[in-house]
């Protein structure tokens, strides 16, 4: 997913909603709920693209 796609998706939701990520997909309770963690911050990771030469690969990481 690209940042542009993420922004488009997030615009469909109220701005005061909490953003979470699933922690353990295999641990589902009897009601179908899974453990989640709230996103605490966002960081950017930049590293050289060793496969194609001088290009950089940039990733946005949602951290909990």
Secondary structure, DSSP 8 states (H G I E B T S, - for coil): --HHHHHHHHTTS-TT---EEES-TT-B-TTS-B-EEE--EEEEEEEE-TTTSS-EEEEEEEE-
